[in-house]
């Protein structure tokens, strides 16, 4: 299931689980204009700080976000979508 971040913001719990399971680099979109406008260093962010930023601006979550049960795929990776089935 593709998670529409514009219509349904991810919860704190979901973001926390995704970071725990896949790492902050997989979840945080550091190439987005929203991230670049912050002028922050991702390496210096704590998990809590990153979650607060992503809760405040869903554009900071790598998209598309495709969820299937406990599995997730971040970014445009069509070959990976089939593996979720």
TORKE-424768 format. One record per atom (N, C-alpha, C): x, y, z. Coordinates in steps of 0.05 Angstrom, whole numbers, plus 5000, padded with zeros to 4 digits. Layout:
REM residues N
XYZ...
This chain:
REM residues 85
501749775000500050005000501850255000501350424981502850674980501650865001503450975017502551155038502651435028500251565026500051835016500652035039503052135039503952305061502552575061501552665038500252925038497452905051496152675048493452645060493552535088495452355093495652235119498552245129498952425147501652455158502452205173504952125171505851885186505851945216505251745232505151785261508051775272508351875296510851855310511751565313509851395319510451105323511450985297510151045274510950935249513751035242514251295245516951405238519051275256518451245281520351115300521050835291518950675285519350405276520950385250520350565231521750565206524650635209525250825227528050895232529450665246528150535265529350305279529950085259528050025241528249805223530149855199530050105189531550155164533750365166533750505188535850715192534850985183535951195195535051465189535651545160537951445149538651505121536551415101535151195108533051085090530551245091529951365114527351495119527451795113529551925120529852215117530652295089529252465076529852555049531652795050534252745050536252955052536753095026535552995004535853124978533453304972531453314989529053474984529653774989528353944975528654234980527954315009526054175020525254225048527654185067529153965062531453905079533654115074534154175049536354365043535754635055533154715056532454975067533054985097533154755110533754755139536654805145538454725126541354765130542454605153541354365157542154195179544053975169545453845188547253625182545853375192545053195174543552955182545152785202547752785199549452615216549352705245548452955250548453065277545653055290543652945275540952935285540552695303539152735324538252505340535752385327535052145335532652025325530252205332530152295356527852465366527652725350529952855345529953095329528953045301529852825289529052765262526052715260525052565279522152515280520552775282521452945299520053205303520053365276522253365263522453505237520553385216520553115215518852985195515853005202515153015228512453065236511553345228513353535229512753805221512553855192514053695176514053725147514353455134512153345123512153075111513953065087514753295075516553295053519353195061519853175086522453075096522552775097520352635092520252345091520752265062522652075058523251985031520751865018520151944994517751864979518451744953516751584942514351484955515051284977513151264996513451075018511350855013512250615009510450395003510750195027508450145040508349975063506749725057507649505067506249245065506749095091504849105109505248975135507549125150509548985158511849105172514049185154513749125127515849185108515349455095517449585086517249855073519349875051518550035031520450115010520350415008522650545007522850835006523950914978522851124967523751224941522651054918523151144894522151004871523850764864522850524872524250274867522250064859521250074834519149894825519849594829522349514825523049234829522649144858523049324876522749264905519749234912517949374898515149354904514149064902515048924881514148654877515048474900517348534912518348374934516648394959514948604961513248644984510848454984510148344961507748184958508047914971
